[in-house]
Amino acid sequence: MADPETPAANQAPVTISGSSSERAPIVYFDNVSCFGHHNGSIQIELVTNLLMPVGAAVRVDLVQTAHLRCNPAAALALREALDKALAMFRQGQQPADAIPVVKN
């Protein structure tokens, strides 16, 4: 079995198609409700808080916003991206390649 942390030597460079980017969902979450694995797939459940009025009080409900499923290599890539984004946040830096604003 191949090591998911070691990329294959003969992998071609990957490009991301711009034709689908405007349809990709934005997933916001406040927490992870649970995680696990099944048949080689990493499983992570994301939740967000909803404030629900109850008379004069407020109740906090949790609702699932996404079910993440990926292979171990993708999970490692996600973890690396999150670690780097958090390091940038701690340093107060902006991304080197800022996404340009496009006006129609």
C-alpha positions, 0 to 999 in steps of 0.5 A: 500500500502506498504511503499517503504522505509521500507523493508519487514521483511521476505525478503530473502537475494539477491544475484547477478548472475555473469553470466550476469555481462559481458553483462551489459551495462555501461551507461555514462551521463553528465546530466539529461534532464527530469524526472517524473512518470507514473503509479507508475514508476519513469522515468528519462532521461539521456543525454550526450554532443557530440562535433560537429565541425561546420566550425572553431567552435564547437557545443554541441549537447545533445543525450539521453544515457538512459531511466531509469525506476524503482519503488519507492523502487528502486529509493530510493535505487539508491538515497542512493547509489549515496549519499554514492558514493558522500560522498566517493568521497568528503572524497577521500576514495576508496571503502572498497571492491575493485573489483579485477582485473581478467586477462585471 
